């Protein structure tokens, strides 16, 4: 009687090792977020009616802003309309952009740069994407920037640090006030964050601190699932930026001290002036 060995087949993967079907991402890419915020900025700057409609939504619930749907709804994909958190993030950011002073819009600053003959963009800003396009791009995965230049994202922690760094100027933030506000935001639930955010943004924009609206939109979209990671990034960025500024100011102070020529002490007589002098009797 012959014996045959049975070759075992491939092992069945464990339940937790089975790859789940890939779901469409609800969080917009940085490129799409920049396209949306750039478009809202430009429309708010150019059209007082749009600006008034959007800014009326500051601090309000989704069901209380029917006047905003015309300008925001077309930017949401079908999947995103199933997430109240994502919808709320789009509407909140649009209302906060519109609530700025008219001279603070990126579009206004771009016009000022052209008037002054400068081709440079204001720090932290970009030319709004799809300036001549309709209110929504054709595809969710549009380019990172309408200018073809990738702009590094800056978190809300960077913004608060910028406010403290401007503290020596009129309207700058005190470090204790900025850190308290940032820590308060970091401890909030989704509802609490949307409730406290308008006041924080008013404080920052009142000091002319630039906000990366696209990154803020992304952070709000994923706050419920990744708030721990987002708040860690905010706080790390805040403290790193302040540390770098402190190191920069220390270097500048050292350079200034090294440029100061040594002068003899006023209370010590010059050695050369006493050479050859007759001793006192």
Secondary structure, DSSP 8 states (H G I E B T S, - for coil): --------------GGGS-------SS--HHHHHHHHHHHHHHHHH-HHHHHHHHTTTT--GGG-GGGHHHHGGGS-TTGGG-HHHHHHHHHHHHHHHTS-GGGSHHHHHHHHHHTT-----TT----SSTTS-SS-SSTT--S-TTS-------HHHHHHHHHHGGGSTT---HHHHHHHHHHHHT--HHHHHHHHHHHHHHHHHTT----HHHHHHHHHTHHHHHHHHHHHHHHHHHHHHHHHHHHHHHHHHHHHHHS-----TTS--HHHHTT-----
